[in-house]
Amino acid sequence: MNSFLVVAAALSAFTCLIHTFLGGRQIAVPLLKATGLSPVPKYVSYYCWHIATIALAAMAIMFAIAAAYPQSWELGWTATGLAVSFCLLGLALPPLKEQSYKAMPQGWLFLPIACFGIAGGI
């Protein structure tokens, strides 16, 4: 059992839960209640919200499988690649859009996942 990938799986699952429950209340619910948005951007954004949920759950599952079955190392590297990509996007976007990390902390959630994924793969 690869303990680094077990931690990456647990952190991914935790991030998925944060996204689903805390983020859902703060982002998805107000998005659906917004009256100033036309239906297409509103529901495409809501659809993307669910894509993120699925991606986070899939990352947790990929890390867990890779942790338990070393021959499935490709899944671990795939999940790590996603975590690194989400981390880089999340760390770059706030300054590019003149937002604070306090308002957009998502990138920081992926940093430890990426680090544990990398450690588990080497």
Sequence and secondary structure as in RCSB ss.txt:
>XXXX:A:sequence
MNSFLVVAAALSAFTCLIHTFLGGRQIAVPLLKATGLSPVPKYVSYYCWHIATIALAAMAIMFAIAAAYPQSWEL
GWTATGLAVSFCLLGLALPPLKEQSYKAMPQGWLFLPIACFGIAGGI
>XXXX:A:secstr
  HHHHHHHHHHHHHHHIIIIIIIIIIIHHHHH SSS HHHHHHHHHHHHHHHHHHHHHHHHHHHHHH GGGHHH
HHHHHHHHHHHHHHHHHHHHHTT  TTT  HHHHHHHHHHHHHHHH 
